[in-house]
């Protein structure tokens, strides 16, 4: 039996067949975890945010409108499940941080400590200074720039998909990615000099 597409599964969930949420969860728990971990660098928080994203998908399932497969558009602004899910994930992350603003900014030592002592990092990451510096440079980026790089470079989403998630044009996404990469390069070179 051929596996159902994401949109087909979500349409069934929308119609009340909640069992179809399970295959969607299995397909997307790892990419979502990677997205949240890239933003927050906290294993437990990232796992919680994945769960919260799927709870919110269930809560707002009635709002999902899939594109028709024939032409890619239903003429009513239908969307691709993956883009819709990342849009929700982004809102879940923003809502979490809005509620939990203990400090407006964290000092660099805190970020470095988290990067250096996190249990879930691969051994390659722990032993590879270059990757560690790249990770530190990513952490120094403002959240909006870090987010756009995570979506484009690590989640390998197309600019058009990112545009749906961020609510802007494909051209605006290209500019955001370019500026984020430029800033990342500057930060990385600065870190290289100080090491």
C-alpha positions as CSV (number, residue, x, y, z in Angstrom):
1,X,0.0,0.0,0.0
2,X,1.4,3.4,-1.0
3,X,2.0,5.9,1.8
4,X,-0.4,8.8,1.8
5,X,1.0,12.3,1.2
6,X,1.3,14.8,4.1
7,X,-1.6,16.8,2.7
8,X,-3.8,13.7,2.4
9,X,-3.1,12.6,5.9
10,X,-3.7,16.1,7.3
11,X,-7.0,16.4,5.4
12,X,-8.1,13.1,7.1
13,X,-7.1,14.6,10.5
14,X,-9.1,17.7,9.6
15,X,-12.1,15.5,8.9
16,X,-11.8,13.9,12.4
17,X,-9.7,10.8,11.7
18,X,-7.1,11.7,14.4
19,X,-5.2,8.3,13.9
20,X,-3.7,9.9,10.8
21,X,-1.7,12.3,13.0
22,X,0.6,9.5,14.0
23,X,2.4,9.1,10.6
24,X,2.7,12.8,10.4
25,X,4.3,12.9,13.8
26,X,6.7,10.1,12.9
27,X,7.7,11.9,9.6
28,X,8.3,15.3,11.2
29,X,9.3,14.9,14.8
30,X,13.1,14.8,13.9
31,X,13.1,17.8,11.5
32,X,11.0,19.8,14.0
33,X,13.3,18.8,16.8
34,X,16.3,19.9,14.7
35,X,14.6,23.3,14.0
36,X,13.8,23.9,17.7
37,X,17.2,22.7,18.9
38,X,18.9,25.0,16.4
39,X,17.0,27.9,17.8
40,X,17.1,27.1,21.5
41,X,20.0,24.7,22.1
42,X,18.0,22.9,24.8
43,X,17.1,19.2,24.4
44,X,14.1,19.1,26.8
45,X,12.7,22.4,25.6
46,X,13.0,21.3,22.0
47,X,11.2,18.0,22.7
48,X,8.4,20.0,24.5
49,X,8.0,22.4,21.6
50,X,7.7,19.5,19.1
51,X,4.8,18.1,21.2
52,X,3.3,21.6,21.5
53,X,3.5,22.0,17.7
54,X,1.5,18.8,17.1
55,X,-1.0,19.7,19.8
56,X,-1.5,23.1,18.1
57,X,-1.9,21.3,14.7
58,X,-4.6,19.2,16.2
59,X,-6.3,22.3,17.8
60,X,-6.3,24.2,14.6
61,X,-6.7,21.4,12.1
62,X,-10.0,23.0,10.9
63,X,-7.8,25.8,9.4
64,X,-5.7,23.6,7.2
65,X,-6.5,23.9,3.5
66,X,-4.4,21.6,1.2
67,X,-3.4,22.5,-2.3
68,X,-4.9,20.4,-5.0
69,X,-2.3,18.1,-6.4
70,X,-3.1,18.8,-10.1
71,X,-1.9,22.4,-10.3
72,X,-0.4,23.0,-6.9
73,X,-3.0,25.6,-6.0
74,X,-6.6,25.6,-5.1
75,X,-7.2,29.2,-5.9
76,X,-8.0,29.8,-2.2
77,X,-4.5,30.1,-0.7
78,X,-4.2,26.4,0.1
79,X,-0.9,25.3,1.6
80,X,1.6,22.5,1.8
81,X,1.4,20.7,5.1
82,X,5.2,21.1,5.7
83,X,5.1,24.8,5.3
84,X,1.9,25.1,7.4
85,X,3.5,23.0,10.1
86,X,6.7,25.1,10.2
87,X,4.6,28.3,10.4
88,X,2.9,26.8,13.5
89,X,6.2,25.7,14.9
90,X,7.6,29.2,14.5
91,X,4.6,30.6,16.4
92,X,4.9,27.9,19.1
93,X,8.6,29.0,19.6
94,X,7.8,32.7,19.6
95,X,4.9,32.2,22.1
96,X,7.2,30.2,24.4
97,X,9.8,32.9,24.5
98,X,7.2,35.7,24.8
99,X,5.8,34.0,27.9
100,X,9.3,33.3,29.3
101,X,11.2,36.5,29.0
102,X,13.3,36.3,32.1
103,X,16.1,38.2,30.5
104,X,15.9,40.1,27.2
105,X,19.4,38.9,26.2
106,X,21.6,36.2,27.5
107,X,25.3,36.8,27.9
108,X,27.7,34.9,25.7
109,X,29.2,32.9,28.6
110,X,25.8,31.2,29.2
111,X,25.5,30.3,25.5
112,X,29.1,29.0,25.4
113,X,28.5,26.9,28.5
114,X,25.4,25.3,26.9
115,X,27.2,24.6,23.7
116,X,30.2,23.0,25.5
117,X,28.3,20.9,28.0
118,X,25.2,19.7,26.2
119,X,24.7,15.9,26.6
120,X,23.0,15.5,23.2
121,X,25.8,16.8,21.0
122,X,27.4,14.3,18.7
123,X,31.1,13.4,19.4
124,X,32.0,15.0,16.1
125,X,30.5,18.3,17.3
126,X,32.4,18.1,20.6
127,X,35.7,17.4,19.0
128,X,35.5,19.6,15.9
129,X,36.6,23.1,16.8
130,X,35.3,24.5,13.5
131,X,31.8,23.2,14.0
132,X,31.9,24.5,17.6
133,X,32.9,28.0,16.4
134,X,30.1,27.8,13.7
135,X,27.7,26.9,16.4
136,X,28.9,29.7,18.6
137,X,28.6,32.1,15.7
138,X,25.0,30.9,15.0
139,X,24.2,31.5,18.6
140,X,25.4,35.1,18.4
141,X,23.1,35.9,15.5
142,X,19.8,37.6,16.3
143,X,17.0,35.1,16.5
144,X,15.3,36.1,13.2
145,X,18.6,35.6,11.2
146,X,19.3,32.3,13.0
147,X,15.8,31.2,12.2
148,X,16.0,31.9,8.4
149,X,19.4,30.2,8.2
150,X,18.1,27.1,10.0
151,X,15.1,26.9,7.6
152,X,17.2,27.4,4.5
153,X,20.5,25.6,5.2
154,X,19.7,23.0,7.8
155,X,16.0,22.2,7.0
156,X,16.9,22.7,3.3
157,X,13.6,24.5,2.6
158,X,13.0,26.4,-0.6
159,X,12.9,30.1,-0.5
160,X,9.2,30.0,-1.6
161,X,8.4,27.7,1.4
162,X,10.3,29.9,3.8
163,X,8.3,32.8,2.4
164,X,5.1,31.1,3.4
165,X,6.5,30.3,6.9
166,X,7.7,33.9,7.5
167,X,4.8,35.6,5.7
168,X,7.0,37.4,3.1
169,X,8.0,37.2,-0.6
170,X,10.6,34.8,-2.0
171,X,12.7,37.8,-2.9
172,X,12.6,39.1,0.7
173,X,13.7,35.6,1.9
174,X,16.7,35.7,-0.4
175,X,17.7,39.1,1.0
176,X,17.2,37.8,4.6
177,X,19.3,34.7,3.9
178,X,22.0,36.8,2.3
179,X,22.2,39.3,5.1
180,X,22.1,36.5,7.7
181,X,25.0,34.7,6.0
182,X,27.0,37.9,5.8
183,X,26.6,38.6,9.5
184,X,27.4,35.0,10.3
185,X,30.7,35.2,8.3
186,X,31.7,38.4,10.2
187,X,30.9,36.8,13.6
188,X,32.8,33.6,12.6
189,X,35.9,35.5,11.5
190,X,35.9,37.4,14.7
191,X,35.7,34.2,16.7
192,X,38.5,32.7,14.6
193,X,40.7,35.6,15.5
194,X,40.0,35.4,19.2
195,X,40.8,31.7,19.3
